Amino acid sequence: MGTQILSLIIKEFIAILGDKRSRMVIMVPPILQVLVFGYAATYNLNNIPFAVFNEDCVHASRSLIARFDGSPSFDRIATLESTKEIDPLIDSAEALLVIHIGQEFSDDLSAGRRPVVQLNIDGRNSNTALIAANDAQSIVGSFAYELLGSVNRRGPDAVLVDRVWYNPNLLSRWLIVPGIVGLLTMVVTTMVTSLSIARERELGKAISPYIIGVAEAGFIVLVAIYWFHVPFRGNLGTLFIGIACFLLSAIGVGLAISSIARTMQQGLLGAFLFLVPSVILSGFATPIANMPHLVQQLTLINPLRYYMVVLRGVFLEGATLSSLSSQLWPMLVIGIFNLAVAQWLFRHRST
């Protein structure tokens, strides 16, 4: 019995390793995925985009700002002239935070009063916002300690006042639950499309996964709002337009996979190989801005990246359709391209 089992194991190994496609499946995807995960899955923040609105403009305030400019964790993208410029920068996610130093900063410092520095933070990604706030607090605390030591006096430290936008309590649930809407919609739609088409070989079957995806997304949205109490500040019409655009791209990916796959097993494997990297490269858990430049460029072909922005924007920010247009059209392009590729592959293999 033992010899027969051993012979069967050896036979299966020979069958697997003797097939070129099987060898590629075993060796190439793990190597590629570990490289993607190693570079993309990081919670460390570097080059945090920030802007400065300095109403004081004397030596002390300029010295504090210079510490942010000299830190590897921060990258100044703008110098503002009024408070009206703060909103657009944070709304568009160009800046993660805006440092506001008031006119009384130097006077308070000279008079021994506690100077105040205001930090306006984009709280849509609570993890990133918290890390950025801690880094900023460290710089301000170090500045206050060294400044007071240089003049040989003790006094109140400079205090950093945080004002977190869109997620004032930095609740991680507000970040994660809208993202789960995207993850589950992607998983269900891609898997259903890949497996059903691989089995049936009919492109018309894409309508059913589309309906399933809409129903799945709608149900999870209801759970997010009424069970987890995640605030919904946007418009349902805007949300479902985003869902429709995303489903087109997700089904396009599923069809492309199923057009290549000859069996359900191959369709399942192809869907798995696409889903795992797409989640890592979506910004669901780790910020895209902190990934290496090459990896950031790779995320541009990932529809889940744009869907995450739409979901969190509609839920937490109340984003409008016009403000999300830059996220919607890439999903449409990806979907149309993949549908065209799938159609070509289907016809090519049918002839």
C-alpha positions in Angstrom: 0.0 0.0 0.0 2.8 2.4 1.0 4.6 1.7 -2.3 1.5 2.4 -4.3 0.9 5.7 -2.6 4.5 6.7 -3.1 4.3 5.8 -6.8 1.1 7.8 -7.1 2.8 10.8 -5.5 5.8 10.6 -7.8 3.5 10.3 -10.8 1.6 13.4 -9.8 4.8 15.3 -9.3 6.1 14.3 -12.7 2.7 15.3 -14.3 2.8 18.7 -12.7 6.4 19.5 -13.2 6.5 18.0 -16.6 3.9 20.5 -17.9 5.2 23.9 -18.8 2.0 25.7 -17.8 2.0 24.0 -14.4 5.6 24.9 -13.7 4.8 28.5 -14.5 1.8 28.5 -12.2 3.9 27.1 -9.4 7.0 29.3 -9.7 6.1 32.6 -11.3 3.0 33.9 -9.4 4.6 33.4 -5.9 7.7 35.3 -6.9 5.8 38.2 -8.4 3.4 38.4 -5.5 6.1 38.4 -2.8 7.8 41.2 -4.7 4.6 43.2 -4.9 3.7 42.6 -1.3 7.1 43.4 -0.1 7.2 46.8 -1.7 3.5 47.7 -1.5 2.4 46.4 1.9 4.0 49.0 4.3 2.5 51.2 7.0 5.6 53.5 7.1 5.0 56.9 5.7 7.6 58.8 3.7 7.2 62.0 1.7 3.8 62.9 3.2 2.4 65.7 1.0 1.7 68.8 3.1 1.0 72.5 2.6 1.8 75.5 4.8 -0.2 78.6 5.6 2.1 80.8 7.7 0.6 84.0 9.0 3.5 84.7 11.3 6.4 84.8 8.8 9.2 85.5 11.3 12.2 83.6 12.3 10.6 81.2 14.8 7.8 80.1 12.5 10.1 79.8 9.6 12.4 77.6 11.7 9.6 75.3 12.6 8.5 74.9 9.0 12.1 74.3 8.0 12.1 71.2 10.2 9.1 69.8 8.3 10.9 70.6 5.0 14.0 68.9 6.2 12.3 65.7 7.4 12.2 62.7 5.1 8.7 62.0 6.3 7.2 65.2 4.8 7.2 66.7 1.3 5.8 70.3 0.9 3.7 70.7 -2.2 2.3 74.2 -1.7 2.6 77.4 0.3 -0.8 79.0 0.9 -1.9 82.6 1.1 -5.3 82.2 2.7 -7.6 79.7 4.5 -9.7 79.4 1.4 -7.0 77.4 -0.2 -7.0 74.7 2.5 -10.3 73.0 1.5 -9.5 72.3 -2.2 -6.1 70.7 -1.3 -7.5 68.3 1.2 -10.7 67.6 -0.8 -8.6 66.6 -3.8 -6.2 64.5 -1.6 -3.3 66.5 -3.0 -2.2 67.2 0.6 -2.6 64.9 3.5 -2.3 67.7 5.9 -2.0 71.5 6.1 0.0 73.3 8.7 -1.5 76.6 9.9 0.6 78.9 12.0 -1.3 82.0 13.3 -0.2 85.6 13.5 0.4 85.3 17.3 2.9 82.5 17.1 6.1 84.5 17.7 4.4 86.9 20.1 3.1 84.0 22.3 6.5 82.4 22.2 8.3 85.6 23.2 5.8 86.4 26.0 6.1 82.9 27.5 2.6 81.9 26.4 1.9 78.6 24.7 2.0 79.0 21.0 -0.5 77.1 18.9 0.1 75.3 15.6 -3.0 73.9 13.8 -2.7 70.8 11.8 -5.6 70.1 9.3 -5.5 66.4 8.5 -7.4 64.3 5.9 -8.9 61.6 8.0 -10.4 59.5 5.3 -7.6 57.0 5.9 -7.5 56.9 9.6 -4.2 54.9 9.9 -2.3 57.3 7.6 -3.8 60.3 9.4 -2.8 59.0 12.8 0.8 58.3 11.7 1.1 61.7 10.1 -0.2 63.4 13.2 2.3 61.6 15.4 5.2 62.5 13.1 4.1 66.1 13.1 3.7 66.1 16.9 7.3 64.8 17.2 8.7 67.6 15.1 6.8 70.3 17.0 7.7 68.8 20.4 11.4 68.7 19.4 11.3 72.2 18.1 9.8 73.6 21.3 12.2 71.7 23.5 15.3 72.9 21.7 14.0 76.5 21.4 13.4 76.8 25.1 16.7 75.2 25.9 18.6 77.6 23.6 17.3 80.6 25.6 17.9 78.9 29.0 14.4 79.3 30.2 11.4 77.1 30.9 8.0 77.8 29.7 5.0 76.1 28.1 5.6 73.9 25.1 4.2 74.6 21.7 1.0 72.6 21.3 -0.2 71.0 18.2 -4.0 71.2 17.7 -5.3 68.5 15.4 -8.4 69.1 13.2 -9.2 65.9 11.5 -11.5 66.1 8.5 -14.1 63.5 7.5 -13.2 61.1 10.3 -12.8 63.3 13.4 -12.4 60.4 15.9 -10.0 58.5 13.5 -12.2 55.4 13.7 -10.6 52.6 11.7 -14.0 51.1 11.1 -15.0 54.2 9.0 -12.0 53.4 6.8 -12.2 49.6 6.6 -16.0 49.0 6.1 -16.4 51.1 2.9 -13.3 49.4 1.6 -14.9 46.0 2.3 -17.7 47.0 0.0 -15.1 47.2 -2.7 -13.3 44.0 -1.8 -16.4 41.8 -1.6 -17.9 43.3 -4.8 -14.6 42.6 -6.6 -14.2 39.0 -5.3 -17.8 37.9 -5.9 -18.1 39.4 -9.4 -14.7 38.3 -10.6 -15.1 34.8 -9.3 -18.6 34.3 -10.6 -17.7 35.7 -14.0 -14.5 33.7 -14.3 -16.1 30.4 -13.3 -19.4 30.6 -15.1 -17.9 31.7 -18.4 -15.1 29.1 -18.2 -17.9 26.5 -17.8 -20.4 27.8 -20.3 -18.2 29.6 -22.9 -20.9 32.2 -23.5 -20.2 36.0 -23.2 -23.8 36.7 -22.7 -23.5 35.2 -19.2 -21.9 38.4 -18.1 -25.2 40.0 -17.3 -25.9 37.7 -14.4 -22.7 38.5 -12.6 -23.4 42.2 -13.2 -26.8 41.9 -11.4 -25.3 39.8 -8.6 -22.6 42.4 -8.2 -25.1 45.3 -7.9 -27.2 43.3 -5.4 -24.1 42.3 -3.4 -22.8 45.9 -3.2 -26.2 47.3 -2.3 -26.5 44.8 0.6 -23.1 45.5 2.0 -23.7 49.2 1.8 -26.9 48.8 3.9 -24.9 46.7 6.4 -22.2 49.4 6.6 -24.7 52.2 7.2 -27.3 50.5 9.5 -25.3 47.9 11.3 -21.8 49.4 11.6 -23.1 53.0 11.6 -20.6 54.3 9.1 -21.7 57.8 8.1 -23.1 58.1 4.5 -22.6 61.7 3.5 -23.0 61.4 -0.2 -25.7 60.6 -2.8 -26.9 57.1 -3.5 -27.1 57.9 -7.2 -23.4 58.9 -7.2 -22.5 55.7 -5.3 -24.4 53.4 -7.7 -22.9 55.1 -10.7 -19.5 54.3 -9.2 -20.6 50.7 -8.6 -21.8 50.3 -12.2 -18.5 51.6 -13.6 -16.5 49.3 -11.3 -18.6 46.3 -12.1 -18.0 46.9 -15.8 -14.2 46.8 -15.2 -14.4 43.8 -12.8 -16.5 41.8 -15.2 -14.2 42.7 -18.0 -11.3 41.3 -16.0 -13.3 38.1 -15.2 -14.2 37.6 -18.9 -10.6 38.1 -20.0 -9.5 35.5 -17.5 -12.3 33.0 -18.5 -11.5 33.5 -22.2 -8.0 32.2 -21.5 -9.0 29.4 -19.1 -10.0 26.1 -20.5 -11.4 24.7 -17.3 -13.1 25.9 -14.1 -9.9 25.2 -12.2 -7.9 27.4 -14.5 -10.5 30.1 -14.2 -10.4 29.9 -10.4 -6.6 30.1 -10.4 -6.6 33.1 -12.8 -9.1 34.9 -10.6 -7.0 34.2 -7.5 -3.8 35.5 -9.2 -5.6 38.7 -10.1 -7.5 39.3 -6.9 -4.7 39.1 -4.3 -2.3 41.7 -5.9 -5.3 43.9 -6.8 -6.2 44.1 -3.1 -2.7 45.0 -2.0 -2.4 47.6 -4.8 -5.8 49.2 -4.1 -4.9 51.3 -1.1 -7.3 49.4 1.0 -4.9 48.9 3.9 -1.7 50.8 3.0 -1.4 54.2 1.3 -0.5 54.1 -2.4 1.4 57.3 -2.1 4.0 55.5 0.0 4.7 52.8 -2.5 7.7 52.9 -4.8 7.1 54.9 -7.9 7.1 51.9 -10.2 4.5 50.1 -8.0 2.4 53.3 -8.0 2.3 53.3 -11.8 1.2 49.6 -11.6 -1.8 50.6 -9.5 -3.1 52.7 -12.4 -4.4 49.6 -14.2 -6.1 48.3 -11.1 -9.8 49.2 -11.1 -10.1 48.5 -7.3 -7.8 51.5 -6.7 -10.3 53.9 -8.2 -13.3 52.2 -6.6 -11.8 52.6 -3.1 -11.5 56.4 -3.7 -15.2 56.5 -4.9 -16.5 54.5 -1.9 -14.6 56.4 0.7 -15.3 59.7 -1.0 -19.0 59.2 -1.1 -19.3 57.7 2.4 -17.0 60.0 4.4 -16.6 63.1 2.3 -19.9 63.4 0.5 -18.1 63.6 -2.8 -20.1 64.6 -5.9 -20.2 63.0 -9.3 -18.1 65.8 -10.8 -15.4 65.5 -8.2 -15.2 61.7 -8.8 -15.1 61.9 -12.6 -11.3 61.4 -12.5 -11.9 58.0 -10.8 -14.9 56.9 -12.9 -13.5 57.2 -16.4 -10.4 55.0 -15.8 -12.7 52.2 -14.6 -14.8 52.5 -17.8 -11.6 52.4 -19.9 -10.3 49.3 -18.1 -13.7 47.6 -18.4 -14.1 48.4 -22.2 -10.6 47.3 -22.9 -10.9 44.0 -21.1 -14.3 43.3 -22.7 -12.8 43.9 -26.1 -9.8 41.6 -25.3 -12.1 38.9 -23.9 -14.3 39.1 -27.0 -11.3 38.8 -29.3 -9.9 35.9 -27.3 -13.3 34.1 -27.3 -13.7 34.4 -31.0 -10.1 33.5 -31.7 -10.3 30.3 -29.7 -13.7 29.4 -31.0 -12.4 29.3 -34.6 
